[in-house]
Amino acid sequence: MKYCSNCGTLVELRVPEGDTLPRYICSECGVIHYQNPKIVVGCIPEWEDRILLCRRAIDPRHGLWTVPSGFMENAETLVQGAARETLEEANARVNMGPLYAIYNLPYINQVHVLFRAQLLDLDFKPGIESLDVQLFGEAEIPWDTLAFRVIREPLKRYFDERRQGKLGFHMGTIEEVRK
Amino acid sequence: MKYCSNCGTLVELRVPEGDTLPRYICSECGVIHYQNPKIVVGCIPEWEDRILLCRRAIDPRHGLWTVPSGFMENAETLVQGAARETLEEANARVNMGPLYAIYNLPYINQVHVLFRAQLLDLDFKPGIESLDVQLFGEAEIPWDTLAFRVIREPLKRYFDERRQGKLGFHMGTIEEVRK
């Protein structure tokens, strides 16, 4: 952020009075521009013992596989956001089920929220952000070409728990990989 | 939003190519300024059969009671945010416990995340955003002077469930009150 979105003046980065963190503050109109984490919301769409994955047609991770998910929009609920992303990316209709996982990604200021969901029919096809959409059984999951660690971790747990017959909720944190 | 925070030019509100919702777009540098829901994170700090509430020293709802909570910051996890708010507002140290409730507030673009927590000691006192901090048993909760519906609903449920000996997770939505 360089300019005030309210009046167009250059902003400065400093700690406001009574605050503890530096914020972008307008030297002209005084507006404090807070920046906060974003929510990414999605689901694991289930059909019998298989789940639906999408192959990404967009960057980052073009060509790799993921569950339907994306940034939550203003004026919607978490469940509405997860259903919208599933419709946009896979043209798939679901009954949203229980909350399955929440992952913090503090190094990129995101919180990922993942539900389980029941596919209502097999009438799915790629949306414009997907190259392909397919159902995968556990043995067929493309573990080596999954797009994100924040997908791999809950999917590993999902199949482990399913084998043990007890699917539960989990909260985790994905840390930055140091190079 | 009126001006581009990247280059200071006036923005226009329109649907970008391939998108479905209007966004603020810079006519000069082309940056699309997405706006997304914010996370409010807090906890119910427990000490034996009582819980800690804070009386707000700031607007909105100055003088009314609430649990320690506030906007999640960049670079922190949900649990870290809830603990930070508890320290800031009540100078109280807690062991963060299980996730207790998530509430969607789509009419103000917020998602509230509430944990249960164990107070580590009774050495709490008001932070600068609080007029008072006190422990309340169920019979003493100031139901008529609670600051927000998004606090009242989970606290009602909390005491109901506690009486039944089964505290669980709940997801809900608070809708705008039509006048």
Interface residues (C-beta under 8 A of the other chain):
Chain A: M1 K2 Y3 C4 S5 N6 C7 G8 T9 L10 V11 G18 T20 L21 H33 Y34 Q35 N36 P37 K38 I39 F71 M72 E73 N74 A75 E76 T77 L78 V79 Q80 E88 L99 I102 N104 P106 Y107 N109 V111 I128 F169 M171 T173
Chain B: M1 K2 Y3 C4 S5 N6 C7 G8 T9 L10 V11 G18 T20 L21 H33 Y34 Q35 N36 P37 K38 I39 F71 M72 E73 N74 A75 E76 T77 L78 V79 Q80 E88 L99 I102 N104 P106 Y107 N109 V111 I128 F169 M171 T173
